[in-house]
Amino acid sequence: MKHQDFWAGMVSLCMAVGALGVYQAHAFAWQEQKMQQESGTAATVSYADGTYTGSGDGFGGTITVEVTVTDHQLTAIEIIDAKDEDTAYLDKARQIIDNMIAAQSTEVDTISGATFSSTGIQMAVQAALEGAAE
């Protein structure tokens, strides 16, 4: 029994270290994009009008969004599927939608207390907008 507890703990530790490594890699990429935007070296992307769908991984599973672009502006972002997502986290994470529309960008801060869910929404919107880039 002691050996099972030990190995279960080791597997949990390895998973946590792996998750932190992935998060750190994303954090470096986000920081680089933010620095480019602040220095004015980031490319400005224009989006074609239309409705686009994308998915990203949230806290409990895949989050799918529908993004509407009107007059080359983000005008609406709707979560169309997040059946495996924790409702409390998802409700809190929805704040990121207003932030992205206001900024006209997916490069906004995640929502504290719902980091994984808001990152999932953010990644889903980025995936949707890949199809909208002109």
C-alpha positions in Angstrom: 0.0 0.0 0.0 2.9 2.4 0.8 4.4 1.7 -2.6 1.1 2.5 -4.4 0.8 5.8 -2.5 4.4 6.6 -3.4 4.0 5.9 -7.1 0.6 7.7 -7.2 2.3 10.7 -5.7 5.2 10.6 -8.1 2.8 10.4 -11.1 0.9 13.4 -9.7 4.1 15.3 -9.2 5.2 14.6 -12.8 1.9 15.7 -14.2 2.0 18.9 -12.2 5.6 19.7 -13.3 4.6 18.9 -17.0 1.5 21.2 -16.7 3.7 24.0 -15.3 6.2 23.6 -18.1 3.4 23.9 -20.7 2.0 27.0 -19.0 5.5 28.5 -18.8 6.0 28.0 -22.5 2.7 29.7 -23.3 3.5 32.5 -20.9 6.8 33.2 -22.7 4.9 33.3 -26.0 2.2 35.7 -24.6 4.9 37.9 -23.1 6.7 38.1 -26.5 3.5 39.0 -28.3 2.7 41.7 -25.7 6.2 43.2 -26.0 5.8 43.3 -29.8 2.4 45.0 -29.5 3.8 47.6 -27.1 6.8 48.3 -29.3 4.7 48.6 -32.4 6.4 45.7 -34.1 3.4 43.3 -34.0 1.7 42.9 -37.3 -1.8 44.3 -37.6 -4.2 41.6 -38.8 -7.4 42.4 -40.6 -10.3 40.0 -40.4 -12.8 39.2 -43.1 -16.4 39.7 -42.2 -18.3 36.5 -41.2 -18.9 34.0 -38.5 -16.1 31.6 -37.5 -15.9 28.6 -35.2 -12.9 27.5 -33.1 -12.1 25.3 -30.1 -9.6 25.4 -27.2 -8.9 23.3 -24.1 -10.4 24.7 -20.9 -10.3 23.4 -17.3 -12.7 20.5 -17.9 -12.5 19.9 -21.6 -12.9 21.4 -25.0 -14.6 24.9 -25.3 -16.0 25.8 -28.7 -16.9 29.3 -29.6 -18.5 31.2 -32.5 -16.9 34.5 -33.4 -18.7 37.2 -35.4 -16.7 39.7 -37.4 -18.5 42.8 -38.8 -16.8 45.6 -40.6 -13.5 43.9 -39.8 -14.2 44.2 -36.1 -14.8 41.5 -33.4 -18.5 42.1 -32.7 -19.6 39.0 -30.9 -18.1 35.9 -29.2 -20.5 33.1 -28.1 -19.6 29.9 -26.3 -21.5 27.2 -28.3 -20.2 24.1 -26.5 -18.5 23.6 -23.2 -20.3 20.6 -21.9 -17.4 19.2 -19.8 -16.4 22.6 -18.4 -17.0 23.4 -14.7 -20.0 25.8 -14.6 -18.5 28.0 -11.9 -15.2 28.5 -13.6 -16.9 29.0 -17.0 -19.2 31.6 -15.7 -16.3 33.5 -14.2 -14.2 33.0 -17.4 -16.9 34.6 -19.6 -15.5 38.0 -18.5 -12.7 37.5 -21.0 -15.1 37.7 -23.9 -16.0 41.4 -23.1 -12.3 42.1 -22.7 -11.4 40.7 -26.1 -14.1 42.5 -27.8 -13.2 45.8 -26.1 -9.5 45.3 -27.0 -10.3 43.9 -30.5 -7.7 41.3 -29.7 -7.3 38.0 -28.0 -4.2 39.3 -26.3 -5.8 40.2 -23.0 -5.2 39.0 -19.5 -6.8 35.8 -18.4 -9.4 35.9 -15.6 -8.0 35.3 -12.1 -9.7 32.4 -10.4 -10.7 30.9 -13.8 -7.3 30.9 -15.6 -7.7 27.6 -17.4 -11.3 28.2 -18.5 -10.5 31.8 -19.7 -7.4 30.5 -21.5 -9.6 27.9 -23.2 -12.0 30.6 -24.4 -9.0 32.7 -25.5 -7.4 29.8 -27.5 -10.8 29.0 -29.1 -11.2 32.6 -30.3 -7.7 32.6 -31.7 -8.4 29.3 -33.5 -11.6 30.8 -35.0 -9.8 34.0 -36.1 -7.2 32.0 -37.9 -9.9 31.4 -40.5 -10.8 35.0 -40.6 -7.4 36.6 -41.3 -7.3 38.4 -44.6 
